[in-house]
Amino acid sequence: MAVAQPASIGRVNAASTEDALFLKVFSGEVLTAFERASVTQGAEMVRTISNGKSASFPVMGRIAAAYHTPGAEIVGTDVNHNEKVITINDLLVSSAFLSNIEEAKNHWDVRSAYSAEIGRALAFQKDKHILQTIAQAAGGQSAAAANVTGGDAGTVLTNTGIASATAATAANAMIDSLFDAASALDSHYVPKEGRKCFIRLEEYYKLANATNAVNVDFSGGANGGVAEGRVMKVAGIELIPTPHFISGNINSGVDQGQTATGANPQAVNVSNYVAMVCHPSAVGTVKLMDLATEMEYDIRRQGTLMVAKYAMGHGALRPEAAVGIREA
């Protein structure tokens, strides 16, 4: 009896290992899940390095202007310069192991679901690190911790009205704080383009529900509406709801910056804030190993190991470009 010849679904020209083509599908699924799940994409400045443990971001102060005295020689004005070194954190991985026998017994495909969850896990962890770094820029460092002499520190705003159980009252207080945040950024000469606000879910949906507080209507206007439960912008700042305002210090493996005196870095409890407003220049990310995936069959364990990973570091660049908002 002739032996059946299986179609080479996973092999390149029937000549490579069985999972060569399947790996690309897995990689694409993780990348898609990472991009869709991450809410902080584009909220920071990113540099990619090919080797090394850190990268330096140059920081330059503002140039002063002065009236000219007739006949005096113009010799130029000194400009303060500094650098911010951001160190790469440890390798962050998310993985799943699929047993052959359990996968065979199962009646639905788990690989696509696992790859999506792996991508989300990495995206969520990156978002938490970025939020912590924004909080450090806004208020986690001491007031004199600007990266250049004469530079501005971050801003922390407190509005007790945000804690109100009445949606309209809380929403109005939140709107007041967002306008105050916009004013603080303006006073620090932070560009208006690209400003984002990462806001706690409770406050975001109070804004969406308070139709008398925000320019929304029941059918959904240009700035959102009750029908979709969405508010696009307040004070020119894009609103991004996120559940990542969790309790506890997110400090494991994270560059926690440094105080003005070079003392031990201060951990930041993100749950102390209800919203964080920033411009991309506030925070920097260094990538040594961008998002990558691997999948390998282990004959000794009779299963397939799926791994997604990246190596990045985060740090505050311009504290004056970050504002933290608290309710108490």
DRENDO-1510 file (C-alpha; in Angstrom, 1 decimal, always signed):
<recs>
REC; n; res; u; v; w
REC; 1; MET; +0.0; +0.0; +0.0 .
REC; 2; ALA; +1.4; +3.4; -1.0 .
REC; 3; VAL; +2.3; +5.9; +1.7 .
REC; 4; ALA; +0.3; +9.1; +1.7 .
REC; 5; GLN; +2.2; +12.3; +0.9 .
REC; 6; PRO; +1.0; +15.2; +3.2 .
REC; 7; ALA; +0.7; +18.6; +1.7 .
REC; 8; SER; +3.6; +20.8; +2.8 .
REC; 9; ILE; +1.4; +23.4; +4.5 .
REC; 10; GLY; +4.0; +24.7; +6.9 .
REC; 11; ARG; +7.2; +24.1; +4.9 .
REC; 12; VAL; +8.9; +26.4; +2.4 .
REC; 13; ASN; +9.1; +24.5; -0.9 .
REC; 14; ALA; +8.7; +21.2; +1.0 .
REC; 15; ALA; +12.3; +21.5; +2.2 .
REC; 16; SER; +12.4; +23.2; +5.6 .
REC; 17; THR; +11.1; +22.4; +9.0 .
REC; 18; GLU; +7.3; +21.9; +9.4 .
REC; 19; ASP; +6.7; +25.1; +11.4 .
REC; 20; ALA; +8.6; +27.5; +9.1 .
REC; 21; LEU; +5.5; +29.1; +7.7 .
REC; 22; PHE; +3.3; +28.7; +10.8 .
REC; 23; LEU; +5.8; +30.9; +12.7 .
REC; 24; LYS; +5.1; +33.9; +10.5 .
REC; 25; VAL; +1.4; +33.6; +11.2 .
REC; 26; PHE; +2.1; +33.5; +14.9 .
REC; 27; SER; +4.3; +36.5; +14.7 .
REC; 28; GLY; +1.7; +38.5; +12.8 .
REC; 29; GLU; -1.0; +37.6; +15.4 .
REC; 30; VAL; +1.2; +38.8; +18.3 .
REC; 31; LEU; +2.2; +42.0; +16.6 .
REC; 32; THR; -1.4; +42.8; +15.7 .
REC; 33; ALA; -2.6; +42.0; +19.3 .
REC; 34; PHE; +0.3; +44.2; +20.7 .
REC; 35; GLU; -0.6; +47.2; +18.5 .
REC; 36; ARG; -4.3; +47.0; +19.1 .
REC; 37; ALA; -4.0; +46.4; +22.9 .
REC; 38; SER; -1.4; +49.1; +23.6 .
REC; 39; VAL; -3.0; +52.5; +24.4 .
REC; 40; THR; +0.4; +54.4; +24.8 .
REC; 41; GLN; +1.6; +53.9; +21.2 .
REC; 42; GLY; +2.9; +57.3; +20.0 .
REC; 43; ALA; +2.7; +58.9; +23.5 .
REC; 44; GLU; +6.5; +59.0; +23.9 .
REC; 45; MET; +9.7; +59.6; +22.0 .
REC; 46; VAL; +11.3; +56.3; +20.8 .
REC; 47; ARG; +14.9; +55.5; +19.9 .
REC; 48; THR; +16.1; +52.1; +18.7 .
REC; 49; ILE; +19.6; +50.9; +19.3 .
REC; 50; SER; +21.4; +47.8; +17.8 .
REC; 51; ASN; +23.6; +47.1; +20.9 .
REC; 52; GLY; +24.5; +48.5; +24.3 .
REC; 53; LYS; +22.7; +48.8; +27.6 .
REC; 54; SER; +21.4; +52.4; +27.3 .
REC; 55; ALA; +20.9; +55.4; +25.1 .
REC; 56; SER; +21.4; +59.1; +25.7 .
REC; 57; PHE; +18.8; +61.7; +24.8 .
REC; 58; PRO; +20.2; +65.3; +24.4 .
REC; 59; VAL; +18.3; +67.9; +26.3 .
REC; 60; MET; +18.7; +71.6; +25.5 .
REC; 61; GLY; +17.4; +74.6; +27.4 .
REC; 62; ARG; +15.8; +77.7; +26.0 .
REC; 63; ILE; +17.8; +80.7; +24.6 .
REC; 64; ALA; +17.3; +84.1; +26.2 .
REC; 65; ALA; +16.8; +87.4; +24.4 .
REC; 66; ALA; +18.2; +90.8; +25.3 .
REC; 67; TYR; +18.2; +94.3; +24.0 .
REC; 68; HIS; +21.2; +95.4; +22.1 .
REC; 69; THR; +23.3; +98.4; +23.2 .
REC; 70; PRO; +24.4; +100.5; +20.2 .
REC; 71; GLY; +28.0; +99.8; +19.4 .
REC; 72; ALA; +28.3; +96.7; +21.7 .
REC; 73; GLU; +29.6; +93.6; +20.1 .
REC; 74; ILE; +27.1; +90.7; +19.8 .
REC; 75; VAL; +28.9; +87.6; +21.1 .
REC; 76; GLY; +26.1; +85.1; +21.4 .
REC; 77; THR; +24.2; +83.6; +24.4 .
REC; 78; ASP; +25.2; +80.5; +26.3 .
REC; 79; VAL; +22.7; +77.7; +26.2 .
REC; 80; ASN; +22.3; +75.1; +28.9 .
REC; 81; HIS; +22.7; +71.5; +27.7 .
REC; 82; ASN; +22.4; +68.1; +29.4 .
REC; 83; GLU; +21.6; +64.5; +28.6 .
REC; 84; LYS; +19.1; +62.0; +29.8 .
REC; 85; VAL; +20.4; +58.4; +29.8 .
REC; 86; ILE; +17.8; +55.7; +29.6 .
REC; 87; THR; +18.8; +52.2; +30.5 .
REC; 88; ILE; +17.4; +49.1; +29.0 .
REC; 89; ASN; +15.3; +47.0; +31.4 .
REC; 90; ASP; +15.5; +43.2; +31.6 .
REC; 91; LEU; +14.0; +41.1; +28.8 .
REC; 92; LEU; +10.2; +41.0; +29.1 .
REC; 93; VAL; +8.7; +37.8; +27.9 .
REC; 94; SER; +5.3; +36.2; +27.6 .
REC; 95; SER; +4.9; +32.6; +26.8 .
REC; 96; ALA; +2.6; +29.6; +26.4 .
REC; 97; PHE; +3.3; +25.9; +26.1 .
REC; 98; LEU; +1.0; +23.7; +24.1 .
REC; 99; SER; +1.0; +20.0; +24.8 .
REC; 100; ASN; +0.5; +17.8; +21.8 .
REC; 101; ILE; -2.0; +15.5; +23.4 .
REC; 102; GLU; -4.1; +18.3; +24.9 .
REC; 103; GLU; -4.1; +20.2; +21.7 .
REC; 104; ALA; -5.3; +17.1; +19.9 .
REC; 105; LYS; -8.1; +16.5; +22.4 .
REC; 106; ASN; -9.3; +20.1; +22.1 .
REC; 107; HIS; -12.1; +20.9; +19.7 .
REC; 108; TRP; -11.0; +24.5; +18.8 .
REC; 109; ASP; -7.8; +26.2; +17.7 .
REC; 110; VAL; -6.0; +27.7; +20.8 .
REC; 111; ARG; -2.9; +28.9; +19.0 .
REC; 112; SER; -4.5; +32.1; +17.7 .
REC; 113; ALA; -6.1; +32.8; +21.1 .
REC; 114; TYR; -2.8; +32.2; +22.9 .
REC; 115; SER; -0.8; +34.4; +20.5 .
REC; 116; ALA; -3.4; +37.2; +21.0 .
REC; 117; GLU; -3.1; +36.9; +24.8 .
REC; 118; ILE; +0.7; +36.9; +24.6 .
REC; 119; GLY; +0.6; +40.1; +22.6 .
REC; 120; ARG; -1.8; +41.7; +25.0 .
REC; 121; ALA; +0.3; +40.8; +28.1 .
REC; 122; LEU; +3.3; +42.6; +26.6 .
REC; 123; ALA; +1.3; +45.6; +25.5 .
REC; 124; PHE; -0.4; +46.0; +29.0 .
REC; 125; GLN; +3.0; +45.8; +30.8 .
REC; 126; LYS; +4.5; +48.4; +28.4 .
REC; 127; ASP; +1.5; +50.7; +29.0 .
REC; 128; LYS; +1.9; +50.4; +32.8 .
REC; 129; HIS; +5.6; +51.3; +32.6 .
REC; 130; ILE; +4.8; +54.3; +30.3 .
REC; 131; LEU; +2.1; +55.5; +32.7 .
REC; 132; GLN; +4.5; +55.2; +35.6 .
REC; 133; THR; +7.2; +57.2; +33.8 .
REC; 134; ILE; +4.7; +59.9; +33.0 .
REC; 135; ALA; +3.7; +60.1; +36.7 .
REC; 136; GLN; +7.4; +60.3; +37.6 .
REC; 137; ALA; +7.9; +63.2; +35.1 .
REC; 138; ALA; +4.8; +65.0; +36.5 .
REC; 139; GLY; +5.5; +64.6; +40.2 .
REC; 140; GLY; +7.6; +61.6; +41.1 .
REC; 141; GLN; +10.8; +63.6; +40.9 .
REC; 142; SER; +11.6; +66.6; +43.2 .
REC; 143; ALA; +10.6; +70.1; +42.1 .
REC; 144; ALA; +14.2; +70.9; +41.1 .
REC; 145; ALA; +14.7; +67.8; +38.9 .
REC; 146; ALA; +14.4; +69.4; +35.5 .
REC; 147; ASN; +16.9; +68.0; +33.1 .
REC; 148; VAL; +18.5; +71.4; +32.4 .
REC; 149; THR; +19.3; +74.3; +34.7 .
REC; 150; GLY; +16.4; +76.8; +34.5 .
REC; 151; GLY; +14.1; +74.2; +33.1 .
REC; 152; ASP; +10.6; +73.6; +34.5 .
REC; 153; ALA; +9.5; +70.7; +36.7 .
REC; 154; GLY; +6.3; +68.7; +36.2 .
REC; 155; THR; +2.9; +69.6; +37.4 .
REC; 156; VAL; +0.5; +67.9; +39.8 .
REC; 157; LEU; -3.1; +69.1; +40.0 .
REC; 158; THR; -5.6; +68.3; +42.8 .
REC; 159; ASN; -9.4; +68.7; +42.4 .
REC; 160; THR; -11.5; +67.2; +45.2 .
REC; 161; GLY; -14.6; +67.6; +43.0 .
REC; 162; ILE; -13.5; +64.8; +40.8 .
REC; 163; ALA; -14.4; +62.4; +43.6 .
REC; 164; SER; -18.1; +63.4; +43.6 .
REC; 165; ALA; -20.6; +60.5; +43.1 .
REC; 166; THR; -22.7; +62.8; +40.9 .
REC; 167; ALA; -21.5; +62.4; +37.3 .
REC; 168; ALA; -22.1; +66.0; +36.2 .
REC; 169; THR; -20.3; +67.4; +39.2 .
REC; 170; ALA; -17.3; +65.0; +38.8 .
REC; 171; ALA; -17.3; +65.6; +35.0 .
REC; 172; ASN; -17.2; +69.4; +35.4 .
REC; 173; ALA; -14.3; +69.1; +38.0 .
REC; 174; MET; -12.5; +66.8; +35.5 .
REC; 175; ILE; -13.0; +69.3; +32.7 .
REC; 176; ASP; -11.7; +72.1; +34.9 .
REC; 177; SER; -8.6; +70.1; +35.7 .
REC; 178; LEU; -8.0; +69.3; +32.0 .
REC; 179; PHE; -8.1; +73.0; +31.1 .
REC; 180; ASP; -5.8; +73.7; +34.0 .
REC; 181; ALA; -3.4; +71.0; +32.6 .
REC; 182; ALA; -3.6; +72.6; +29.2 .
REC; 183; SER; -2.8; +76.0; +30.8 .
REC; 184; ALA; +0.2; +74.5; +32.6 .
REC; 185; LEU; +1.6; +72.9; +29.4 .
REC; 186; ASP; +1.1; +76.2; +27.6 .
REC; 187; SER; +3.0; +78.1; +30.3 .
REC; 188; HIS; +5.9; +75.6; +29.8 .
REC; 189; TYR; +5.9; +76.2; +26.0 .
REC; 190; VAL; +4.9; +72.6; +25.3 .
REC; 191; PRO; +3.5; +72.2; +21.8 .
REC; 192; LYS; -0.3; +71.7; +21.5 .
REC; 193; GLU; +0.0; +69.0; +18.9 .
REC; 194; GLY; +0.1; +65.5; +20.2 .
REC; 195; ARG; -1.2; +66.1; +23.7 .
REC; 196; LYS; -2.8; +63.0; +25.3 .
REC; 197; CYS; -4.6; +62.3; +28.5 .
REC; 198; PHE; -4.7; +58.8; +29.9 .
REC; 199; ILE; -7.7; +58.8; +32.2 .
REC; 200; ARG; -9.2; +56.3; +34.6 .
REC; 201; LEU; -12.3; +54.5; +33.4 .
REC; 202; GLU; -14.6; +55.9; +36.1 .
REC; 203; GLU; -13.8; +59.5; +35.3 .
REC; 204; TYR; -13.9; +58.9; +31.6 .
REC; 205; TYR; -17.4; +57.4; +31.6 .
REC; 206; LYS; -18.7; +60.2; +34.0 .
REC; 207; LEU; -17.5; +62.6; +31.3 .
REC; 208; ALA; -19.4; +60.6; +28.6 .
REC; 209; ASN; -22.5; +60.4; +30.8 .
REC; 210; ALA; -22.6; +64.1; +31.8 .
REC; 211; THR; -24.3; +65.5; +28.6 .
REC; 212; ASN; -24.6; +68.9; +30.2 .
REC; 213; ALA; -20.9; +69.1; +30.9 .
REC; 214; VAL; -19.3; +68.0; +27.6 .
REC; 215; ASN; -20.2; +68.8; +24.0 .
REC; 216; VAL; -22.0; +65.5; +23.4 .
REC; 217; ASP; -25.5; +64.5; +22.6 .
REC; 218; PHE; -27.5; +61.3; +22.8 .
REC; 219; SER; -26.9; +60.4; +19.1 .
REC; 220; GLY; -23.2; +61.1; +19.1 .
REC; 221; GLY; -21.8; +64.5; +18.1 .
REC; 222; ALA; -18.5; +65.5; +16.7 .
REC; 223; ASN; -16.9; +65.1; +20.2 .
REC; 224; GLY; -18.6; +61.8; +21.1 .
REC; 225; GLY; -21.9; +61.0; +22.6 .
REC; 226; VAL; -23.9; +58.9; +25.0 .
REC; 227; ALA; -24.8; +56.5; +22.3 .
REC; 228; GLU; -21.2; +55.4; +22.0 .
REC; 229; GLY; -20.0; +56.3; +25.5 .
REC; 230; ARG; -17.1; +58.3; +24.1 .
REC; 231; VAL; -15.6; +61.7; +24.5 .
REC; 232; MET; -12.9; +62.6; +22.0 .
REC; 233; LYS; -11.2; +65.7; +23.4 .
REC; 234; VAL; -11.3; +68.3; +26.1 .
REC; 235; ALA; -9.2; +71.5; +25.9 .
REC; 236; GLY; -7.6; +70.1; +22.8 .
REC; 237; ILE; -6.3; +67.1; +24.6 .
REC; 238; GLU; -7.1; +63.6; +23.3 .
REC; 239; LEU; -8.7; +61.4; +25.9 .
REC; 240; ILE; -7.6; +57.8; +26.2 .
REC; 241; PRO; -9.4; +55.6; +28.8 .
REC; 242; THR; -7.4; +52.9; +30.4 .
REC; 243; PRO; -7.8; +50.4; +33.3 .
REC; 244; HIS; -4.0; +50.6; +34.1 .
REC; 245; PHE; -4.3; +52.9; +37.1 .
REC; 246; ILE; -3.7; +50.0; +39.4 .
REC; 247; SER; -2.8; +50.0; +43.0 .
REC; 248; GLY; +0.8; +49.4; +44.0 .
REC; 249; ASN; +4.2; +50.6; +42.8 .
REC; 250; ILE; +5.0; +49.5; +39.2 .
REC; 251; ASN; +8.7; +49.5; +39.7 .
REC; 252; SER; +10.0; +46.0; +39.0 .
REC; 253; GLY; +12.7; +46.2; +36.2 .
REC; 254; VAL; +11.8; +49.9; +35.4 .
REC; 255; ASP; +14.1; +52.8; +35.1 .
REC; 256; GLN; +12.8; +54.9; +38.1 .
REC; 257; GLY; +14.8; +58.0; +37.2 .
REC; 258; GLN; +16.7; +60.0; +39.8 .
REC; 259; THR; +16.0; +62.8; +42.3 .
REC; 260; ALA; +17.6; +66.2; +42.0 .
REC; 261; THR; +20.3; +65.3; +44.6 .
REC; 262; GLY; +21.0; +61.9; +43.0 .
REC; 263; ALA; +19.3; +60.1; +45.9 .
REC; 264; ASN; +17.5; +56.8; +45.5 .
REC; 265; PRO; +14.8; +56.9; +42.8 .
REC; 266; GLN; +11.2; +57.3; +43.9 .
REC; 267; ALA; +8.7; +54.7; +43.1 .
REC; 268; VAL; +5.4; +55.9; +41.8 .
REC; 269; ASN; +2.0; +54.5; +42.7 .
REC; 270; VAL; -0.1; +55.1; +39.6 .
REC; 271; SER; -3.3; +54.6; +41.5 .
REC; 272; ASN; -2.7; +57.9; +43.2 .
REC; 273; TYR; -3.8; +59.6; +40.0 .
REC; 274; VAL; -7.0; +59.7; +38.1 .
REC; 275; ALA; -5.5; +61.1; +34.9 .
REC; 276; MET; -2.1; +61.9; +33.4 .
REC; 277; VAL; -1.7; +64.5; +30.6 .
REC; 278; CYS; +1.5; +64.5; +28.5 .
REC; 279; HIS; +3.2; +65.5; +25.3 .
REC; 280; PRO; +5.4; +62.9; +23.5 .
REC; 281; SER; +8.5; +64.8; +24.5 .
REC; 282; ALA; +7.8; +64.1; +28.2 .
REC; 283; VAL; +8.9; +60.5; +28.1 .
REC; 284; GLY; +11.5; +58.5; +26.1 .
REC; 285; THR; +11.6; +54.8; +25.2 .
REC; 286; VAL; +14.8; +53.0; +24.2 .
REC; 287; LYS; +14.4; +49.8; +22.2 .
REC; 288; LEU; +17.2; +47.3; +22.2 .
REC; 289; MET; +15.1; +44.3; +21.0 .
REC; 290; ASP; +11.8; +45.2; +19.5 .
REC; 291; LEU; +8.8; +42.9; +19.7 .
REC; 292; ALA; +9.8; +39.5; +18.4 .
REC; 293; THR; +8.3; +36.0; +18.6 .
REC; 294; GLU; +9.6; +32.5; +18.6 .
REC; 295; MET; +7.9; +29.1; +18.3 .
REC; 296; GLU; +9.7; +25.8; +18.7 .
REC; 297; TYR; +8.5; +22.2; +19.0 .
REC; 298; ASP; +10.2; +20.4; +22.0 .
REC; 299; ILE; +10.4; +16.7; +21.3 .
REC; 300; ARG; +11.5; +16.0; +24.9 .
REC; 301; ARG; +8.3; +17.6; +26.3 .
REC; 302; GLN; +6.0; +16.7; +23.4 .
REC; 303; GLY; +4.7; +20.1; +22.9 .
REC; 304; THR; +5.2; +23.5; +21.3 .
REC; 305; LEU; +6.6; +26.6; +23.2 .
REC; 306; MET; +5.3; +30.0; +22.0 .
REC; 307; VAL; +7.3; +33.0; +23.2 .
REC; 308; ALA; +7.0; +36.8; +22.6 .
REC; 309; LYS; +9.6; +39.2; +23.9 .
REC; 310; TYR; +11.1; +42.6; +23.9 .
REC; 311; ALA; +13.8; +44.6; +25.7 .
REC; 312; MET; +13.0; +48.3; +26.3 .
REC; 313; GLY; +13.7; +51.0; +28.8 .
REC; 314; HIS; +11.7; +54.1; +29.7 .
REC; 315; GLY; +12.6; +57.4; +31.3 .
REC; 316; ALA; +11.4; +61.0; +31.8 .
REC; 317; LEU; +12.8; +63.5; +29.3 .
REC; 318; ARG; +10.9; +66.8; +29.8 .
REC; 319; PRO; +9.1; +66.9; +33.2 .
REC; 320; GLU; +7.4; +70.1; +32.2 .
REC; 321; ALA; +5.6; +68.3; +29.4 .
REC; 322; ALA; +3.7; +66.1; +32.0 .
REC; 323; VAL; +0.8; +66.8; +34.3 .
REC; 324; GLY; -0.7; +64.5; +36.9 .
REC; 325; ILE; -4.3; +64.9; +38.1 .
REC; 326; ARG; -5.5; +63.7; +41.5 .
REC; 327; GLU; -8.8; +63.8; +43.2 .
REC; 328; ALA; -7.5; +64.2; +46.7 .
</recs>
